[in-house]
Amino acid sequence: MKREVKCRLVKIALENGEEEILGTSLLDTVKYKLPELGELYQIRWGAEEGYKMYKARVQVEAFSGKTATAVKQDIYAKVMMMTLCAALAFPIEEKVIAESTADKQKGKIRHRKKINRTFAYWSTKCILIGMFIKRTIRLALAVFDKQVAANTEIVRPGRHENRKRRPPRLYHMNYKDV
């Protein structure tokens, strides 16, 4: 059975002179103009990073069983873990962002900071034993807060670096199990 998919390909010029081709389902050329599509793509970057986290770091496609029930359980468990991680890390991220913004205004640092989401996910997996089996919830959460707050990344806006183009690998080294 053949299915037809309609899409629109747009060519957007980047600041460094290169061109980028984007595929979109927004077909109306009058309503959705080129500059707006470029801005939408930049806004969508956070969602794309979420998908990367879900597929590469959480490894949603690595199932523990072969039955439909096992696959569903794995998917639901991994979604629950990501949701729990996001809920636990949100106040810490707000605090780290507020502190780095205050430090930037005082001239102590050049760039703001954010938490390392891969490390936060790994830490969430580690504290579950303390939370649910040993029932030391407060201690486990305190350890989580301290570790995640200590592992931050610098946000460098507008960072452009020319990278060496290499032939594609079968698997990326950065996408390893946590």
N, C-alpha and C positions, 0 to 999 in steps of 0.2 A: 504494500500500500504506500503510494507516494503522498507526501504531505508538502504543501507549499508554505514556506515561511517568508513573509514580507519583512524586509528590513531596509534601513537606510545607512549607507556608508558615507561618512563625512571626513574630510581631510582638514586637520587643524594645524596651523603653524605654531610651533613652540618658540619660546624665547631664545633658545640657542640656535635657531634657524632650521632645525629638523622639523619634519612633518610627521604627524601622528594620524593614523586612520582609526576612527571609532565606528563601531557598529551599534545601531540603536533601533528600537521599535517605534520611536517618535517620528512618524512619517510626514507630518504636516510641516512643510518647509516655511510656510508663512508664520505659523504659530511658534515653531521652535527654530530659531536662527542659530547660525554657527557659533557666535560668541557665547550664547547661552548654553549650548551643548558642551562647550569647553569648560564652563563654570560648573555645570552639573557633574561632569566627569570628575572634577577636583573634589566636589562635595561627596561623591560616591566612594571616594578612596577609603574612607573608614569602613564602609560596608564590605569592600573587597578585602580589607585586612581581616575583618571578622571571618569571612569565608576561608581565607588562608589559614587562620588559626584553627578553624573547625576541621578543615581537611588535612592540613599538614601536621600541626602540633597535637591536636586531639586524636587524629587518625581515625576519623569516623568510618572510613572504609575498611578498617582492620577489625573484622568480626570474630567473635570467639566461637561461633557455631555456624552451621550451614542451614539450619531451618529458618523459616520465616519468623517464627517466634524469637529465636535467638538473635537474629538480625535486628528486629524491632526493639528488643530489650537493650541491645548494645547502643543503638541510636538514641533511645530515650535516656539511658544512663549517661551517655556522653553529653547530651543536651542539658541534663540536670546538673552535671558537673560544671559545665561552662556557666550556667545560670547561677549556681552557688558561688562560683569563683567571682563572677561579676558583682553579685550582691555583697560578698565579703570585701572585695577590693575597692568598691566605689568610694566609701568614706576615706580610705587611705589615699586614693588617687586625688580626691578633692583637696585633702590636706597637703599633699606633695605639690600640687599645682599652686595652691594658695601661698605656700612657703616660698616656692621658687619665684613666683611673681613678686612677692614682697622683697626677696633678695635681689631680684633684677632691678627693682625700683631704687633700692639702696646702693646699687652699683656693685654688689658683691659677686654676681654671676652675669654671664652674657646671655645665656639662653635659658628658657624655662625647662622644667623636667616633667617626666611622667613615669608611671610605674612600668615595669617590665611584665607584660601580660603573660608571656610564656612561663616566667618564673612564678607568677601568681597562680597560674593553673597547676603547676607542679607542686607548689606549697599547699594548695587546696587538697590535692590528692594525699599529701603527707599528713595533714592534720586530721583527716577523717577518722583514723584509728583512735587518736586521742579524744576526739569529739564523741564518737558513737560507741566505741567498744570500752574504752577506759573511763568514759563519762567525765573527762576533765575539759569541759567545754571552754570555760573562761581561760584556762592556761593555754589551750590549743589556739584560741583566737588571739590571745596576747602575743604568742610566738609568731603566728601568721602576720599580724599587724606589724610587728617589729621587722620581720624578714622582708616583707614586701616593701615597706617604707625605705629599707636600706638598699634595695636593689632597684634603682631608678635609671632612666635613660635620658639623655639630653635631646631636646627637640630642636633641630636646626632647620628653621624655615627657609625655603627657597634654596635648599642645598642642591647643587648640580655638580656632579663630578663625572668626568669622562672615564668610562670604564672600558677595559680591554674586552673585546668580543671573543668568546671562546665557543668551540662547538658545543652543542647541547649535550648534557649528560642524561643518562637514563634516569637517575635519581639525584636530586640536589643534596649535597652534604648538610646544608643548613636544616633540612626538614627531617630531623631525627626524632625518635620517640622520647617523650619526657616522662 
